Amino acid sequence: MPIYEYQRDDGTIFEVIQHIHDAPLSRCPQTGQAVRRIFSPVAPPIFKGSGFYQTDYKKKKREE
């Protein structure tokens, strides 16, 4: 299940694990304050080293 971030009226942020089909929260379950869902960017994958293709799928040279 995904983790959603919500921001309370006072500016504090909390996380909630919800099913993807659940309706967004309108009130904080702990304090009762109004909340809004915030979206955080997802970091792209970083490939380091000699390379995925070169080490795993490169065709081997024939020895003659």
Distance bins in CASP14 RR format, pairs under 12 A and 6 or more apart:
PFRMAT RR
TARGET T0000
AUTHOR 0000-0000-0000
RMODE 2
METHOD distances of the structure
MODEL  1
1 15 0 0 0 0 0 1 0 0 0 0 0
1 16 0 0 0 0 1 0 0 0 0 0 0
1 17 1 0 1 0 0 0 0 0 0 0 0
1 18 1 0 0 1 0 0 0 0 0 0 0
1 19 1 0 1 0 0 0 0 0 0 0 0
1 20 1 0 0 1 0 0 0 0 0 0 0
1 21 0 0 0 0 0 1 0 0 0 0 0
1 22 0 0 0 0 1 0 0 0 0 0 0
2 15 0 0 0 0 0 1 0 0 0 0 0
2 16 0 0 0 0 1 0 0 0 0 0 0
2 17 1 0 0 1 0 0 0 0 0 0 0
2 18 1 0 0 1 0 0 0 0 0 0 0
2 19 0 0 0 0 1 0 0 0 0 0 0
2 20 1 0 1 0 0 0 0 0 0 0 0
2 21 0 0 0 0 0 1 0 0 0 0 0
2 22 0 0 0 0 1 0 0 0 0 0 0
2 24 0 0 0 0 0 1 0 0 0 0 0
2 37 0 0 0 0 0 1 0 0 0 0 0
2 39 0 0 0 0 0 1 0 0 0 0 0
2 40 0 0 0 0 0 1 0 0 0 0 0
2 42 0 0 0 0 0 1 0 0 0 0 0
3 13 0 0 0 0 0 1 0 0 0 0 0
3 14 0 0 0 0 0 1 0 0 0 0 0
3 15 1 0 1 0 0 0 0 0 0 0 0
3 16 1 0 0 1 0 0 0 0 0 0 0
3 17 1 0 1 0 0 0 0 0 0 0 0
3 18 0 0 0 0 1 0 0 0 0 0 0
3 19 0 0 0 0 0 1 0 0 0 0 0
3 20 0 0 0 0 0 1 0 0 0 0 0
3 37 0 0 0 0 0 1 0 0 0 0 0
3 40 0 0 0 0 0 1 0 0 0 0 0
4 13 0 0 0 0 0 1 0 0 0 0 0
4 14 0 0 0 0 1 0 0 0 0 0 0
4 15 1 0 0 1 0 0 0 0 0 0 0
4 16 1 0 1 0 0 0 0 0 0 0 0
4 17 1 0 0 1 0 0 0 0 0 0 0
4 18 1 0 1 0 0 0 0 0 0 0 0
4 19 0 0 0 0 0 1 0 0 0 0 0
4 20 0 0 0 0 1 0 0 0 0 0 0
4 22 0 0 0 0 1 0 0 0 0 0 0
4 23 0 0 0 0 0 1 0 0 0 0 0
4 24 1 0 0 1 0 0 0 0 0 0 0
4 25 0 0 0 0 1 0 0 0 0 0 0
4 35 0 0 0 0 0 1 0 0 0 0 0
4 36 0 0 0 0 0 1 0 0 0 0 0
4 37 1 0 1 0 0 0 0 0 0 0 0
4 38 0 0 0 0 1 0 0 0 0 0 0
4 39 0 0 0 0 1 0 0 0 0 0 0
4 40 0 0 0 0 1 0 0 0 0 0 0
5 11 0 0 0 0 0 1 0 0 0 0 0
5 12 0 0 0 0 0 1 0 0 0 0 0
5 13 1 0 1 0 0 0 0 0 0 0 0
5 14 1 0 0 1 0 0 0 0 0 0 0
5 15 1 0 1 0 0 0 0 0 0 0 0
5 16 0 0 0 0 1 0 0 0 0 0 0
5 17 0 0 0 0 0 1 0 0 0 0 0
5 18 0 0 0 0 0 1 0 0 0 0 0
5 24 0 0 0 0 0 1 0 0 0 0 0
5 25 0 0 0 0 0 1 0 0 0 0 0
5 35 0 0 0 0 1 0 0 0 0 0 0
5 36 0 0 0 0 1 0 0 0 0 0 0
5 37 1 0 0 1 0 0 0 0 0 0 0
5 38 1 0 1 0 0 0 0 0 0 0 0
5 39 1 0 0 1 0 0 0 0 0 0 0
5 40 1 0 0 1 0 0 0 0 0 0 0
5 41 0 0 0 0 0 1 0 0 0 0 0
6 12 0 0 0 0 1 0 0 0 0 0 0
6 13 1 0 0 1 0 0 0 0 0 0 0
6 14 1 0 1 0 0 0 0 0 0 0 0
6 15 1 0 0 1 0 0 0 0 0 0 0
6 16 1 0 0 1 0 0 0 0 0 0 0
6 17 0 0 0 0 0 1 0 0 0 0 0
6 18 0 0 0 0 1 0 0 0 0 0 0
6 24 0 0 0 0 1 0 0 0 0 0 0
6 25 1 0 1 0 0 0 0 0 0 0 0
6 26 0 0 0 0 1 0 0 0 0 0 0
6 27 0 0 0 0 1 0 0 0 0 0 0
6 28 1 0 0 1 0 0 0 0 0 0 0
6 29 0 0 0 0 1 0 0 0 0 0 0
6 30 0 0 0 0 0 1 0 0 0 0 0
6 31 0 0 0 0 0 1 0 0 0 0 0
6 32 0 0 0 0 0 1 0 0 0 0 0
6 33 0 0 0 0 1 0 0 0 0 0 0
6 34 0 0 0 0 1 0 0 0 0 0 0
6 35 1 0 1 0 0 0 0 0 0 0 0
6 36 1 0 0 1 0 0 0 0 0 0 0
6 37 1 0 1 0 0 0 0 0 0 0 0
6 38 1 0 0 1 0 0 0 0 0 0 0
6 39 0 0 0 0 0 1 0 0 0 0 0
6 40 0 0 0 0 0 1 0 0 0 0 0
7 13 1 0 1 0 0 0 0 0 0 0 0
7 14 0 0 0 0 1 0 0 0 0 0 0
7 15 0 0 0 0 0 1 0 0 0 0 0
7 16 0 0 0 0 0 1 0 0 0 0 0
7 24 0 0 0 0 0 1 0 0 0 0 0
7 25 0 0 0 0 0 1 0 0 0 0 0
7 28 0 0 0 0 1 0 0 0 0 0 0
7 33 0 0 0 0 1 0 0 0 0 0 0
7 34 0 0 0 0 1 0 0 0 0 0 0
7 35 1 0 0 1 0 0 0 0 0 0 0
7 36 1 0 1 0 0 0 0 0 0 0 0
7 37 0 0 0 0 1 0 0 0 0 0 0
7 38 1 0 1 0 0 0 0 0 0 0 0
7 39 0 0 0 0 0 1 0 0 0 0 0
7 40 0 0 0 0 0 1 0 0 0 0 0
8 14 1 0 0 1 0 0 0 0 0 0 0
8 16 0 0 0 0 0 1 0 0 0 0 0
8 25 0 0 0 0 0 1 0 0 0 0 0
8 26 0 0 0 0 0 1 0 0 0 0 0
8 27 0 0 0 0 1 0 0 0 0 0 0
8 28 1 0 1 0 0 0 0 0 0 0 0
8 29 0 0 0 0 0 1 0 0 0 0 0
8 30 0 0 0 0 1 0 0 0 0 0 0
8 31 1 0 0 1 0 0 0 0 0 0 0
8 32 0 0 0 0 1 0 0 0 0 0 0
8 33 1 0 1 0 0 0 0 0 0 0 0
8 34 1 0 0 1 0 0 0 0 0 0 0
8 35 1 0 1 0 0 0 0 0 0 0 0
8 36 0 0 0 0 1 0 0 0 0 0 0
8 37 0 0 0 0 0 1 0 0 0 0 0
8 38 0 0 0 0 0 1 0 0 0 0 0
9 26 0 0 0 0 0 1 0 0 0 0 0
9 27 0 0 0 0 0 1 0 0 0 0 0
9 28 0 0 0 0 1 0 0 0 0 0 0
9 31 0 0 0 0 1 0 0 0 0 0 0
9 32 0 0 0 0 1 0 0 0 0 0 0
9 33 1 0 1 0 0 0 0 0 0 0 0
9 34 1 0 1 0 0 0 0 0 0 0 0
9 35 1 0 0 1 0 0 0 0 0 0 0
9 36 0 0 0 0 1 0 0 0 0 0 0
10 28 0 0 0 0 1 0 0 0 0 0 0
10 31 0 0 0 0 1 0 0 0 0 0 0
10 32 0 0 0 0 0 1 0 0 0 0 0
10 33 1 0 0 1 0 0 0 0 0 0 0
10 34 0 0 0 0 0 1 0 0 0 0 0
10 35 0 0 0 0 0 1 0 0 0 0 0
11 28 0 0 0 0 0 1 0 0 0 0 0
11 31 0 0 0 0 0 1 0 0 0 0 0
11 33 0 0 0 0 1 0 0 0 0 0 0
11 34 0 0 0 0 0 1 0 0 0 0 0
11 35 0 0 0 0 1 0 0 0 0 0 0
11 36 0 0 0 0 0 1 0 0 0 0 0
11 38 0 0 0 0 0 1 0 0 0 0 0
12 28 0 0 0 0 1 0 0 0 0 0 0
12 30 0 0 0 0 0 1 0 0 0 0 0
12 31 0 0 0 0 1 0 0 0 0 0 0
12 33 0 0 0 0 1 0 0 0 0 0 0
12 35 0 0 0 0 1 0 0 0 0 0 0
12 38 0 0 0 0 0 1 0 0 0 0 0
13 28 0 0 0 0 0 1 0 0 0 0 0
13 35 0 0 0 0 1 0 0 0 0 0 0
13 36 0 0 0 0 0 1 0 0 0 0 0
13 37 0 0 0 0 0 1 0 0 0 0 0
13 38 1 0 0 1 0 0 0 0 0 0 0
13 39 0 0 0 0 0 1 0 0 0 0 0
13 40 0 0 0 0 1 0 0 0 0 0 0
14 25 0 0 0 0 1 0 0 0 0 0 0
14 28 1 0 0 1 0 0 0 0 0 0 0
14 29 0 0 0 0 1 0 0 0 0 0 0
14 30 1 0 0 1 0 0 0 0 0 0 0
14 31 0 0 0 0 1 0 0 0 0 0 0
14 32 0 0 0 0 0 1 0 0 0 0 0
14 33 0 0 0 0 0 1 0 0 0 0 0
14 35 0 0 0 0 1 0 0 0 0 0 0
14 36 0 0 0 0 0 1 0 0 0 0 0
14 37 0 0 0 0 0 1 0 0 0 0 0
14 38 0 0 0 0 0 1 0 0 0 0 0
15 25 0 0 0 0 0 1 0 0 0 0 0
15 28 0 0 0 0 0 1 0 0 0 0 0
15 29 0 0 0 0 0 1 0 0 0 0 0
15 35 0 0 0 0 0 1 0 0 0 0 0
15 37 0 0 0 0 0 1 0 0 0 0 0
15 38 0 0 0 0 0 1 0 0 0 0 0
15 40 0 0 0 0 0 1 0 0 0 0 0
16 22 0 0 0 0 1 0 0 0 0 0 0
16 23 0 0 0 0 0 1 0 0 0 0 0
16 24 0 0 0 0 1 0 0 0 0 0 0
16 25 1 0 0 1 0 0 0 0 0 0 0
16 27 0 0 0 0 0 1 0 0 0 0 0
16 28 0 0 0 0 1 0 0 0 0 0 0
16 29 1 0 0 1 0 0 0 0 0 0 0
16 30 0 0 0 0 0 1 0 0 0 0 0
16 35 0 0 0 0 1 0 0 0 0 0 0
16 37 0 0 0 0 1 0 0 0 0 0 0
16 38 0 0 0 0 0 1 0 0 0 0 0
17 25 0 0 0 0 0 1 0 0 0 0 0
18 24 0 0 0 0 1 0 0 0 0 0 0
18 25 1 0 0 1 0 0 0 0 0 0 0
18 29 0 0 0 0 0 1 0 0 0 0 0
18 37 0 0 0 0 1 0 0 0 0 0 0
22 37 0 0 0 0 0 1 0 0 0 0 0
23 37 0 0 0 0 0 1 0 0 0 0 0
24 34 0 0 0 0 0 1 0 0 0 0 0
24 35 0 0 0 0 1 0 0 0 0 0 0
24 36 0 0 0 0 1 0 0 0 0 0 0
24 37 1 0 1 0 0 0 0 0 0 0 0
24 38 0 0 0 0 0 1 0 0 0 0 0
24 39 0 0 0 0 0 1 0 0 0 0 0
25 31 0 0 0 0 0 1 0 0 0 0 0
25 32 0 0 0 0 1 0 0 0 0 0 0
25 33 0 0 0 0 0 1 0 0 0 0 0
25 34 0 0 0 0 1 0 0 0 0 0 0
25 35 1 0 1 0 0 0 0 0 0 0 0
25 36 0 0 0 0 1 0 0 0 0 0 0
25 37 1 0 0 1 0 0 0 0 0 0 0
25 38 0 0 0 0 0 1 0 0 0 0 0
26 32 0 0 0 0 1 0 0 0 0 0 0
26 33 0 0 0 0 0 1 0 0 0 0 0
26 34 1 0 0 1 0 0 0 0 0 0 0
26 35 1 0 0 1 0 0 0 0 0 0 0
26 36 0 0 0 0 1 0 0 0 0 0 0
26 37 0 0 0 0 1 0 0 0 0 0 0
27 33 1 0 0 1 0 0 0 0 0 0 0
27 34 1 0 0 1 0 0 0 0 0 0 0
27 35 1 0 0 1 0 0 0 0 0 0 0
27 36 0 0 0 0 0 1 0 0 0 0 0
28 34 1 0 0 1 0 0 0 0 0 0 0
28 35 1 0 1 0 0 0 0 0 0 0 0
28 36 0 0 0 0 0 1 0 0 0 0 0
28 37 0 0 0 0 0 1 0 0 0 0 0
29 35 0 0 0 0 1 0 0 0 0 0 0
45 52 0 0 0 0 0 1 0 0 0 0 0
46 52 0 0 0 0 0 1 0 0 0 0 0
47 53 0 0 0 0 1 0 0 0 0 0 0
47 54 0 0 0 0 0 1 0 0 0 0 0
47 55 0 0 0 0 0 1 0 0 0 0 0
47 56 0 0 0 0 0 1 0 0 0 0 0
48 55 0 0 0 0 0 1 0 0 0 0 0
49 55 0 0 0 0 1 0 0 0 0 0 0
50 56 0 0 0 0 0 1 0 0 0 0 0
50 58 0 0 0 0 0 1 0 0 0 0 0
51 57 0 0 0 0 0 1 0 0 0 0 0
51 58 0 0 0 0 1 0 0 0 0 0 0
52 58 0 0 0 0 0 1 0 0 0 0 0
53 59 0 0 0 0 0 1 0 0 0 0 0
54 60 0 0 0 0 0 1 0 0 0 0 0
END
